[in-house]
Amino acid sequence: MQPDEVLARLREDFELPFFQVKVEDKTYTEEEYQQFKADLLRYFEEYVGNVEN
């Protein structure tokens, strides 16, 4: 999966059509994509979620 495909899929998975994130310029396997997505979710929960509290 190419970086533009990763970004498009993240937008679809997160239901955020204007989502932007830097994606490393490499070919991603499904496993790498799932890890990247999990890292983004963890970042959001740990850093952005704590602002609300």
Distance bins in CASP14 RR format, pairs under 12 A and 6 or more apart:
PFRMAT RR
TARGET T0000
AUTHOR 0000-0000-0000
RMODE 2
METHOD distances of the structure
MODEL  1
1 7 0 0 0 0 0 1 0 0 0 0 0
1 8 0 0 0 0 1 0 0 0 0 0 0
1 9 1 0 0 1 0 0 0 0 0 0 0
1 10 0 0 0 0 0 1 0 0 0 0 0
1 23 0 0 0 0 1 0 0 0 0 0 0
1 24 0 0 0 0 0 1 0 0 0 0 0
1 26 0 0 0 0 1 0 0 0 0 0 0
1 27 1 0 0 1 0 0 0 0 0 0 0
1 28 1 0 1 0 0 0 0 0 0 0 0
1 29 1 0 0 1 0 0 0 0 0 0 0
1 30 1 0 0 1 0 0 0 0 0 0 0
1 31 0 0 0 0 0 1 0 0 0 0 0
1 32 0 0 0 0 1 0 0 0 0 0 0
1 33 1 0 1 0 0 0 0 0 0 0 0
1 34 0 0 0 0 0 1 0 0 0 0 0
1 36 0 0 0 0 0 1 0 0 0 0 0
1 37 0 0 0 0 0 1 0 0 0 0 0
2 8 0 0 0 0 1 0 0 0 0 0 0
2 9 0 0 0 0 0 1 0 0 0 0 0
2 23 0 0 0 0 1 0 0 0 0 0 0
2 24 0 0 0 0 0 1 0 0 0 0 0
2 25 0 0 0 0 1 0 0 0 0 0 0
2 26 0 0 0 0 1 0 0 0 0 0 0
2 27 1 0 0 1 0 0 0 0 0 0 0
2 28 1 0 0 1 0 0 0 0 0 0 0
2 29 0 0 0 0 0 1 0 0 0 0 0
2 33 0 0 0 0 0 1 0 0 0 0 0
3 9 0 0 0 0 0 1 0 0 0 0 0
3 10 0 0 0 0 0 1 0 0 0 0 0
3 21 0 0 0 0 0 1 0 0 0 0 0
3 22 0 0 0 0 1 0 0 0 0 0 0
3 23 1 0 1 0 0 0 0 0 0 0 0
3 24 1 0 0 1 0 0 0 0 0 0 0
3 25 1 0 1 0 0 0 0 0 0 0 0
3 26 1 0 0 1 0 0 0 0 0 0 0
3 27 0 0 0 0 1 0 0 0 0 0 0
3 28 1 0 0 1 0 0 0 0 0 0 0
3 32 0 0 0 0 0 1 0 0 0 0 0
3 33 0 0 0 0 0 1 0 0 0 0 0
3 36 0 0 0 0 0 1 0 0 0 0 0
4 10 0 0 0 0 0 1 0 0 0 0 0
4 11 0 0 0 0 0 1 0 0 0 0 0
4 23 1 0 0 1 0 0 0 0 0 0 0
4 25 0 0 0 0 0 1 0 0 0 0 0
4 27 0 0 0 0 0 1 0 0 0 0 0
4 28 0 0 0 0 0 1 0 0 0 0 0
5 11 0 0 0 0 0 1 0 0 0 0 0
5 12 0 0 0 0 0 1 0 0 0 0 0
5 23 0 0 0 0 1 0 0 0 0 0 0
5 26 0 0 0 0 0 1 0 0 0 0 0
5 27 0 0 0 0 1 0 0 0 0 0 0
5 28 1 0 0 1 0 0 0 0 0 0 0
5 30 0 0 0 0 0 1 0 0 0 0 0
5 33 0 0 0 0 1 0 0 0 0 0 0
6 12 0 0 0 0 0 1 0 0 0 0 0
6 13 0 0 0 0 0 1 0 0 0 0 0
6 19 0 0 0 0 0 1 0 0 0 0 0
6 21 0 0 0 0 1 0 0 0 0 0 0
6 22 0 0 0 0 0 1 0 0 0 0 0
6 23 1 0 1 0 0 0 0 0 0 0 0
6 24 0 0 0 0 1 0 0 0 0 0 0
6 25 0 0 0 0 0 1 0 0 0 0 0
6 26 0 0 0 0 1 0 0 0 0 0 0
6 27 0 0 0 0 1 0 0 0 0 0 0
6 28 1 0 1 0 0 0 0 0 0 0 0
6 29 0 0 0 0 0 1 0 0 0 0 0
6 30 0 0 0 0 0 1 0 0 0 0 0
6 32 0 0 0 0 1 0 0 0 0 0 0
6 33 1 0 0 1 0 0 0 0 0 0 0
6 34 0 0 0 0 0 1 0 0 0 0 0
6 35 0 0 0 0 0 1 0 0 0 0 0
6 36 1 0 0 1 0 0 0 0 0 0 0
6 37 0 0 0 0 1 0 0 0 0 0 0
6 40 0 0 0 0 0 1 0 0 0 0 0
7 13 0 0 0 0 0 1 0 0 0 0 0
7 14 0 0 0 0 0 1 0 0 0 0 0
7 16 0 0 0 0 0 1 0 0 0 0 0
7 17 0 0 0 0 0 1 0 0 0 0 0
7 18 0 0 0 0 0 1 0 0 0 0 0
7 19 1 0 0 1 0 0 0 0 0 0 0
7 20 1 0 0 1 0 0 0 0 0 0 0
7 21 1 0 0 1 0 0 0 0 0 0 0
7 22 0 0 0 0 1 0 0 0 0 0 0
7 23 1 0 1 0 0 0 0 0 0 0 0
7 24 0 0 0 0 0 1 0 0 0 0 0
7 25 0 0 0 0 0 1 0 0 0 0 0
7 28 0 0 0 0 0 1 0 0 0 0 0
7 33 0 0 0 0 0 1 0 0 0 0 0
7 36 0 0 0 0 0 1 0 0 0 0 0
7 37 0 0 0 0 0 1 0 0 0 0 0
7 40 0 0 0 0 0 1 0 0 0 0 0
8 14 0 0 0 0 0 1 0 0 0 0 0
8 16 0 0 0 0 0 1 0 0 0 0 0
8 17 0 0 0 0 1 0 0 0 0 0 0
8 19 0 0 0 0 1 0 0 0 0 0 0
8 20 0 0 0 0 0 1 0 0 0 0 0
8 21 0 0 0 0 0 1 0 0 0 0 0
8 23 0 0 0 0 0 1 0 0 0 0 0
8 33 0 0 0 0 0 1 0 0 0 0 0
9 15 0 0 0 0 0 1 0 0 0 0 0
9 16 0 0 0 0 0 1 0 0 0 0 0
9 19 0 0 0 0 0 1 0 0 0 0 0
9 21 0 0 0 0 0 1 0 0 0 0 0
9 23 0 0 0 0 0 1 0 0 0 0 0
9 28 0 0 0 0 1 0 0 0 0 0 0
9 30 0 0 0 0 0 1 0 0 0 0 0
9 33 1 0 0 1 0 0 0 0 0 0 0
9 34 0 0 0 0 0 1 0 0 0 0 0
9 36 0 0 0 0 0 1 0 0 0 0 0
9 37 0 0 0 0 1 0 0 0 0 0 0
9 40 0 0 0 0 0 1 0 0 0 0 0
10 16 1 0 0 1 0 0 0 0 0 0 0
10 17 0 0 0 0 0 1 0 0 0 0 0
10 18 0 0 0 0 0 1 0 0 0 0 0
10 19 1 0 0 1 0 0 0 0 0 0 0
10 20 0 0 0 0 1 0 0 0 0 0 0
10 21 1 0 0 1 0 0 0 0 0 0 0
10 22 0 0 0 0 0 1 0 0 0 0 0
10 23 0 0 0 0 1 0 0 0 0 0 0
10 28 0 0 0 0 0 1 0 0 0 0 0
10 33 0 0 0 0 1 0 0 0 0 0 0
10 34 0 0 0 0 0 1 0 0 0 0 0
10 36 0 0 0 0 1 0 0 0 0 0 0
10 37 1 0 0 1 0 0 0 0 0 0 0
10 38 0 0 0 0 0 1 0 0 0 0 0
10 39 0 0 0 0 0 1 0 0 0 0 0
10 40 1 0 0 1 0 0 0 0 0 0 0
10 41 0 0 0 0 0 1 0 0 0 0 0
10 44 0 0 0 0 0 1 0 0 0 0 0
11 17 1 0 1 0 0 0 0 0 0 0 0
11 18 1 0 0 1 0 0 0 0 0 0 0
11 19 1 0 1 0 0 0 0 0 0 0 0
11 20 0 0 0 0 1 0 0 0 0 0 0
11 21 0 0 0 0 1 0 0 0 0 0 0
11 23 0 0 0 0 0 1 0 0 0 0 0
11 37 0 0 0 0 0 1 0 0 0 0 0
11 40 0 0 0 0 0 1 0 0 0 0 0
12 19 0 0 0 0 1 0 0 0 0 0 0
12 37 0 0 0 0 0 1 0 0 0 0 0
13 19 0 0 0 0 1 0 0 0 0 0 0
13 33 0 0 0 0 1 0 0 0 0 0 0
13 34 0 0 0 0 0 1 0 0 0 0 0
13 36 0 0 0 0 0 1 0 0 0 0 0
13 37 1 0 0 1 0 0 0 0 0 0 0
13 38 0 0 0 0 0 1 0 0 0 0 0
13 40 0 0 0 0 1 0 0 0 0 0 0
13 41 0 0 0 0 1 0 0 0 0 0 0
14 20 0 0 0 0 0 1 0 0 0 0 0
14 21 0 0 0 0 1 0 0 0 0 0 0
14 37 0 0 0 0 1 0 0 0 0 0 0
14 40 0 0 0 0 1 0 0 0 0 0 0
14 41 0 0 0 0 1 0 0 0 0 0 0
14 44 0 0 0 0 1 0 0 0 0 0 0
16 40 0 0 0 0 0 1 0 0 0 0 0
16 44 0 0 0 0 0 1 0 0 0 0 0
19 37 0 0 0 0 0 1 0 0 0 0 0
19 40 0 0 0 0 1 0 0 0 0 0 0
19 44 0 0 0 0 0 1 0 0 0 0 0
20 40 0 0 0 0 0 1 0 0 0 0 0
21 36 0 0 0 0 1 0 0 0 0 0 0
21 37 0 0 0 0 0 1 0 0 0 0 0
21 39 0 0 0 0 0 1 0 0 0 0 0
21 40 1 0 0 1 0 0 0 0 0 0 0
21 41 0 0 0 0 0 1 0 0 0 0 0
21 43 0 0 0 0 1 0 0 0 0 0 0
21 44 0 0 0 0 0 1 0 0 0 0 0
22 36 0 0 0 0 0 1 0 0 0 0 0
22 40 0 0 0 0 0 1 0 0 0 0 0
23 32 0 0 0 0 0 1 0 0 0 0 0
23 33 0 0 0 0 1 0 0 0 0 0 0
23 36 1 0 0 1 0 0 0 0 0 0 0
23 37 0 0 0 0 0 1 0 0 0 0 0
23 39 0 0 0 0 0 1 0 0 0 0 0
23 40 0 0 0 0 0 1 0 0 0 0 0
24 32 0 0 0 0 1 0 0 0 0 0 0
24 33 0 0 0 0 0 1 0 0 0 0 0
24 36 0 0 0 0 1 0 0 0 0 0 0
24 39 0 0 0 0 0 1 0 0 0 0 0
26 32 0 0 0 0 1 0 0 0 0 0 0
26 33 0 0 0 0 0 1 0 0 0 0 0
26 36 0 0 0 0 0 1 0 0 0 0 0
27 33 0 0 0 0 0 1 0 0 0 0 0
28 34 0 0 0 0 1 0 0 0 0 0 0
28 35 0 0 0 0 1 0 0 0 0 0 0
28 36 1 0 0 1 0 0 0 0 0 0 0
28 37 0 0 0 0 0 1 0 0 0 0 0
29 35 0 0 0 0 1 0 0 0 0 0 0
29 36 0 0 0 0 0 1 0 0 0 0 0
30 36 0 0 0 0 0 1 0 0 0 0 0
30 37 0 0 0 0 0 1 0 0 0 0 0
31 37 0 0 0 0 0 1 0 0 0 0 0
31 38 0 0 0 0 0 1 0 0 0 0 0
32 38 0 0 0 0 0 1 0 0 0 0 0
32 39 0 0 0 0 0 1 0 0 0 0 0
33 39 0 0 0 0 0 1 0 0 0 0 0
33 40 0 0 0 0 0 1 0 0 0 0 0
34 40 0 0 0 0 0 1 0 0 0 0 0
34 41 0 0 0 0 0 1 0 0 0 0 0
35 41 0 0 0 0 0 1 0 0 0 0 0
35 42 0 0 0 0 0 1 0 0 0 0 0
36 42 0 0 0 0 0 1 0 0 0 0 0
36 43 0 0 0 0 0 1 0 0 0 0 0
37 43 0 0 0 0 0 1 0 0 0 0 0
37 44 0 0 0 0 0 1 0 0 0 0 0
38 44 0 0 0 0 0 1 0 0 0 0 0
38 45 0 0 0 0 0 1 0 0 0 0 0
39 45 0 0 0 0 0 1 0 0 0 0 0
39 46 0 0 0 0 0 1 0 0 0 0 0
39 47 0 0 0 0 0 1 0 0 0 0 0
40 46 0 0 0 0 0 1 0 0 0 0 0
40 47 0 0 0 0 0 1 0 0 0 0 0
40 48 0 0 0 0 0 1 0 0 0 0 0
41 47 0 0 0 0 0 1 0 0 0 0 0
41 48 0 0 0 0 0 1 0 0 0 0 0
41 49 0 0 0 0 0 1 0 0 0 0 0
42 48 0 0 0 0 0 1 0 0 0 0 0
42 49 0 0 0 0 0 1 0 0 0 0 0
43 49 0 0 0 0 1 0 0 0 0 0 0
43 50 0 0 0 0 0 1 0 0 0 0 0
44 50 0 0 0 0 0 1 0 0 0 0 0
44 51 0 0 0 0 0 1 0 0 0 0 0
44 52 0 0 0 0 0 1 0 0 0 0 0
45 51 0 0 0 0 0 1 0 0 0 0 0
45 52 0 0 0 0 0 1 0 0 0 0 0
45 53 0 0 0 0 0 1 0 0 0 0 0
46 53 0 0 0 0 0 1 0 0 0 0 0
47 53 0 0 0 0 0 1 0 0 0 0 0
END
